[in-house]
Amino acid sequence: MPTVTMTRHLYRFFPALENRTITTPAGSVAEVLHAVDELAPGFSDYLLDERGALRRHVNLSIDDNIVIDRRSLSDRVPEKATLFIFQALSGG
């Protein structure tokens, strides 16, 4: 089963995910995010826009490869992979 990890600041919004190993069935990025959303309702709303595409400030990688399909999230997350969720930081 793939593992999902994320930057620490996301736990502030989703404390139910903190201090636990998050595993989901293998599948598309969309399917994996849906599985995480079942553990922490509202999680995918935070990452995805109203059309289901990744928000501009959110990035995902599968192991060391950035997710290419940001619209339909069809990239495959294979068994034993890690989906890493991180946000771009900006400011001035």
N, C-alpha and C positions, 0 to 999 in steps of 0.2 A: 504494500500500500504506500502511496506517496505521502510524504510529510509536507506540511505547510508551516512555514516560519514567516515572521514579519518583524519589522523594526519595533523596538520597544515602545515607542510613543503610541502605537495603535492600541496597546493594552489599556491605555487610559480610557478609551472609548468602549472597549470590549473586554472588561475584566474577567468574563467567563472563560476567555481563552488563555489567560495568563497562567504560567506555571504548569502547563500541561503539554503533552505531545499531541499535536493535531495530525491525525491521519485520515485519509479519505480513500474511497475507491479510485483506481486509475480511470482516467477519462480525459475529456477536453478541459481546458481551463475553466470554461463556463460551468461544467459539471462539478469540478472541484470547489469552485467558489460557492456554488449552491449548497454543497455539503457543509461547508464551513458556516454558511448562513443559517443552517439548521441548528448548529451549536450555539451561535450568537446572532439571534435575529437582528436584522438591520445592517449586518456586516457588508453584504454586497451592495446595499444602497449607498454606503459610504464610499465604496470603490468605483461603482458604475453610475453612469448618467441615466437619464430617463429612457434612452434607447438601448440600454444594456451594454454600451461600450465603456471601456476604461476611461475614467476621468483623466484629464490632461496631466494632473500632478501625480498620478499613480503609475508606477512601473512594476512589472512582474518579470521574474526570470525562472526558468526551469533549469535547475542546476546552474550552469554558468552561461546560459543562453537567454537573452532578452526575448520575451514573448513578442512575436511579430504581428499577429492578428489582434489588434486592439479593438476591433469592432464586434466581431462575432465570437471571439475568444475560442477559436477552434483548435489552437495549438494543443497537442497531446501531452498529457502529464503521465509518463509511464510508471509502472511499478518501480519502487525503490528510488524514485526521483524526489527532489525537493523543489517545491514551488515557493519562491521567496517574494514577499510583498514589501515594497518600499515606496516612499513618497519623495518626490523632488522637494527640496527646501528652497524657498526664495525669500527675498526680503531686500531691504535697502538700507 
